[in-house]
Amino acid sequence: MLAFLKNNPTKKQITWIKAFVFTVCLIPLVRLIWLGVADNLSANPIEFIERSTGFWALFMLLATLTLTPIRLLTGRAWQIQMRRMLGLFMFFYVCLHIITYLWLDFAFDWLDITKDIAKHPRILVGFAAFVLSVPLALTSTNSMMKRLRERWKQLHQLVYLIAILAIVHFWWLVKKDIREPLLYACILMVLFGIRIYYKYIKVAKVTSKVQTNSL
């Protein structure tokens, strides 16, 4: 175990890790199905499904954003290979979240949906996060990465805005008890802080090297 933590995993180990992560990401869905079959989705099953899918979408979004700070802090990059999977699972649970709202909650009654959005701006914020996540999911393939090149990196920086909107959506949802969204907001700020810190150091080193060479 210590050897595994000290050294980068082999390709075979990474394959097993990916399989494990994939299985773990399916657990929330399996749990919902199990609770649904057992008729144990609480007194308000639609709200329960909405909250559950929304929570896991946000959780996987933050997990995705954690991978690069881990690389910056440890110098190990193998975990970046999990980013696409986690990102697509995030999008999957967001889709379930949206479908639950549109179909189970409002039965695609667009007039009532419009009224609800006007009454609760948090829904518009959440929907904006969903819309921004669509191009990220569509361009997650290797072929799109090669085709877009530098534009791919620029496009996928939208994930930072998506994370902010998702937490604002959650914050406005809970209203009074903001402890949980506040925790996620703090986690996001720490992740942003690590990225900004290392970017500053990198720029400072390059600037210092240029000044040294020019002397």
N, C-alpha and C positions, 0 to 999 in steps of 0.2 A: 504493500500500500504506500509506504514512504517513497519507494522507488518510482511509483506511478506519479505521485505528487511532485517529485523532484524533476523527473524527465517528461518531455513531451510524449503524449500517447502515440502509439503506432497507428498505421492506417486501419488495421483490424480493430484496434481498441476504439478508434474514432467511429468506426462503423457501428460498434456495439453501443457507444455513447449516444450516437444519433438515434438508434433504435429505441434506446431507453427514454431519451427526451421526447421522441415522437409519441411513445406510449403514455408518458406522463401528461403530455399536452392533451391527450384524448380523454383523460380521466374526468374532467369537468363535464364533458358531453355525455359520457357513459353514466355519470352520476345523475344528471338530469333525466336521462332516459329511464334509469332505474327508479328514481323517485316518481316519475310520471306513471310508470307501469304499476307501482305500488300505491298510487293515488296519495302521495305524501309530499306534494309540492306546496305545503302550507295552506292557509286559508285563502290566500290570493296567489294562485299558481302563475298567472301571467306576470305579475310584478316580481315574483320569485325568479322566474326565468330571465326577465329583463335585467334584474340586479345581478344575477349570477353570470350571465354572458358578458355584461358590461364590465364586471369586476375582472373576469379572466382575460378579457381583451386588454384592459389597462395593465394588468399584471404582466402579461406577455410583452406588451409594449415596453414597459420598464426593464424587463429582463433582456430584451433586445438591445436597449440602450446601455445596458451594463457591460456588454461584451468588450466594447472598445476601451472604456476605462480600465477594465481588468488587464487588457494588453498594455496600456500605458503604464500601469502601476507595477506589473510583473515582468513585462517584456515577452510574455508568452502569447502567441497569436492563434493557436489551434482552435480555441473556442469560437473564433470568428466564423468558423464553418457552420455554427448553429444559428447564425443570424437570419439567414433566409427562412429556415424552418420556423423559427419563433415568430418572424415577421408575418409569414403566411398564416400561421395559426392565430395570430392577433387579428388579422383581417377576417379569418373564418369566424371567429367569435363576435367580431363587430357586425358581420353580416347576419349572424343569428340574432344579435341584439336588435338590429334594425328591422329584420323580418318579424320578430316577435312584436315589436311596437306597431308596425304597419298592419300586420295580418291579425294576430291574436288580440291585440289591444283595440284596434280601430277598424278591423275588417276592411281595410283599404277605402274607408270613407274619407275621401280627400277633403271634404268640407269640414268635418270634425277635426281632422288632422291639422288643417290650416288654423282653425280656432285654437287648438291646443298649443300650437307653436307660438301663436300671438300671445297666449296667456303665460306660456313658460318658455322664455328665451333660451333656457339651457338646452332645449331640444334642437334649436337652430345651431347652437355652438357644437353640440354633439354630431349633428348631421354634417356640419362643415368639416369636422375631423374625419368623418367617414369618406366624404367626397375627396378629400386630399389624400386619403390612403389608397384610393382606387388606382391611380397611376403608379404608385409604388408597387402594388401587387402585380399589375400588368407588366411591369418592366423588371421583374425579379429574376428573369431567366438569364442564363449566360449569353445567349444570342443578343438580348437587348442590351446587356452590359457592354458587349463588344460594339454594337451598333451605335450606342449613344456616347460611349467613351466618357469624356470629362463631363458632358451634360448629364450623364447618369448620376454622378456624384452630386452635382448641383440639385438635381431633381429629388434625390433621396435625402437631402437635407431638410426636406419638408417634414420628416419624422419628428424633428424638434418642435415645430409648430403644432403638429398633431398631438404630441404629448401634452403640450401646454393647454390646448383646447380640450383634450380629454379630461384633464384634471379640473379645469374650470367647469366643465359639464357636470362632473361628479360633485364638485364643491357646491354648485347651485342646487343640485338635487337634494343633498342632505339637509340643507338650510341651517339648522341650529347646531347639531352635533357634527362639527367639522374636523374632529380628531383624525379620522381615517384619511380624508382627502388632504389634510394638512401633512400627514405623514408621507403620503405619496409626493406631495409638492416638495417637501424637504429632500426626499430621495432624488427627485429630478434635479433640484438645485445642486446637490452634491455631485451628481453625474455631470451636469453642465460645468460645474466648477473645476472638476478634474480635467475635462477636455480643454477648457480655457487656460488653465494653469500650464498644462503641457504645451499647448500651442504657443503661449507667451514665451516659455523657456526655449522652444525651438526657434522662434523668431529672434530672440535675444542672442542665441548662440550663433545663428547665421550672421546677424548684424555685427557681432563681436569678431567673427572670423573675417568678414569683409574689411572691417576697420583695421584689423591686424595685418592683413595682406597688403593693404594700401599704404602702410607705414614704410 
